[in-house]
Amino acid sequence: MRVSMREPRGRYPKGVEMRERIIDAALAAYAASDSRGPSLRAIAESVGLTDKGVGHYFGNRDNLFLAVLQERDRLDAVWPEPGDPEYLSHVVETVASRNVSRPGLVKLYIDMAVAASDPAHVAHGYFTERYSRLRRDIETLLVQRGVSEPDARWKAQAMLAAADGLQIQWLLDPTLDIATAAVRVARLIESGPVAAQQQPAGSDAD
């Protein structure tokens, strides 16, 4: 498994450069915080600005938070190794293990996902596209391994539901071993085609 390496962003106009500095500072602050998350004031002060100054570059908190999640995705991207037979479970293990070390980011993700259920929310498009892409990627992987398309579809939905649900349970009870649980779910999902439903006793099977 490979984890993406951050590429230099290059030279940008001053305003864009400050936006990137704020995003970096916010991402670092959330990654290092507990589930309560850092204050906007602390993030602003880390780059020499006030709350109002941060607002000048992003307009509101949600725009900044969306940018933080997008940057997290860019840095956390993972790809399969050629021929990896347990790609899904390996990716799930990597992501879950990484997330338990940064509860602030997990809480931010869950909060934004809930808020994004409103079509007017700034993150609605981000989460809609993200879930659609992840479902499609998992479906494709499973179909390539011989799972029927209908089964691959619901298995992809179940995997994403389990991943997010485990994170919520972990925020409520940090003693839960969600990394192990997530891997076990992924291995069940990867286990192959679903067995044909058995006919009830006495039914006409022929």
N, C-alpha and C positions, 0 to 999 in steps of 0.2 A: 504494500500500500504506500502511496505517495501522498504527502501533504504539500499543498502549494507553498511556494516561497514568494515572499512579497517582492514585487518588482518596483524599482524606483519610479516615482511619479513624474520626475522631470521638473522643469521650471514652469511656473504658473504666474499669472498676474497676482498682485498683492492680495486682492480680495479673495481669490480662489485659494491662494496659499493659506490664508487665515482660516477659511472654512475647513481645509484639510487638517490644520493644526487643532481646531476645535473638535473635529470628528475623532482624531487620534486620541486627544485628551479624554474625551467622553468614553470612548471604547476602553481605554486603559482603566479609567475610573470605575466603570461598570464591571469590568473583568476582575478587578481587585476588591470589589465591595461585597458586602453580604446581601441578603435578599431584599433589604430595604433600599439599596441603590444609593449612589452619591447624590448630593444636592447639586442643582444647577449652578448655584453660587460657587461651589468648590470647583466645578469644571471650568467656569468662567475665570476664576482667579488663577487657575493653573496655566492659563494662556495670557494672563495680564488684562483680562476684560472684566466688565460687570455683567450682571444678568441681562441688562438692557443691551449691552454690546453684543452678546451672543444672539439676542433677538434680531439685531440688525442684519446678521448674516444668514439666519434661518427663518425668521418670521415668527416661529412659535416652537414650543418644546417638541411637538410631535414630528415636525420636519427634521429636527436634530436627531430624535430617536430613530426615525426611519433611516436616516443616513448612517447611524451607528450600526443598525442591523444589516444594512447592505454592505458595509465595510467588513463586518464580522463574516458574512457569507463569502466575501471575496478572499479573505485570508484563510478561512477554514475549509475551502473547497478540497475535496478528496476525489481521487480517481482509482479505478481498480488496477491491480497488477494483472498483466496478461495471464489468462487461464485460472485466475483465482476462483476456486469452486465455492467459496463462502464469502463472496464479495459483500453481500448485504450485511451479514452478521459482523464482518470486520469493520465496515464503515460505521455501523450502529455502535459497536464497541468503542471506536475511536471518538465519535461525537459525544456519546454518553459519558465516557471517562473524562473528556475535556470539560464538559458542561458542569460536572459536579464540583469542579474546582473554581467555578465562577458563577455563583448563584445570582449575583446582581444582573448578569446578562440574561440568565434564564428567566428571571422575574420580568425583566423588560420585554423579552420576547412574548411571554404569555400575556402580559398586560396589553401589548400592542395588538396581539392576535385577537383578543376579545374586542378591543375597541374597533378593529378593522372590520368587524361584522357589519358595521354601518357603511353602506356604499359610499357615503359622502366623506368618510375618513381618509386622510392622506395616505394611509398604509393599506387601504383596501385592495388596490391593484397589486401591490407587492405580495401580499399574502395569497391572493387569488392565483397569481402567476406561479408563486413558489409551490403551493400545494399541487397545482396542475402539473408542473414540471416534475416534481418528485414522484407523484403517482404514475406519470407516464414512464419515467426512468425505471421505477420498480417493476411496472407491468412488463416493459420490454425485456428486462433481465429475466423475469420469471418465464415469459413466453419462450425465450431462447433456451430455457432449461426444460421445456416440454410441458409447461403448465398451460392449460387452455386459457384463452383470452378472458372469458367471464370469471374464471377462478383467479386469474392474475389480477384482474381489476379489483375484486373485493379484498384480496390479500394485500394489495398495495394500500387500499384505504385502511385496512386493519392495522398495518404496520405503522402508518402515520398517526392513527388514533392512539395506538399503544404508546408510541414515543412521546407524544404531547401529554397524554394522560399520566404517564409515569413521572414526567417532570413536575406536573402539578402536585401529585402525591408527595414527591420529594421535597418540594417547597413547604408543604405542610408538615412533613416529618423527615428531616434530613438524615435520620438513621437508616432509611430505606436504601437498599443496594439496587439502585435503578439501572446501573450499568449491566449487572449480571442479568437482571430481569429483561432488559431490552434485548440483550444478546439471545436469550432463550426464546423470546418471541420471534426474533429474526430467523433463528434456525428452524422454528416451526414453519414460518412463512416460506423458507427456502426448501422445505422438505419434499417438494415435488407436487405432482397433480393430486387434487383432492379425490379420495376414493369415491366411487359411485355410491349414491345413497342406497342403503339396503331396503329391500321391499318388506313391508310389514308381513308378519306370519299370516298365511292363509290368503294372501293376495294373488292375483293372476300376474305372475312375472313373465310369462311367455306371451 
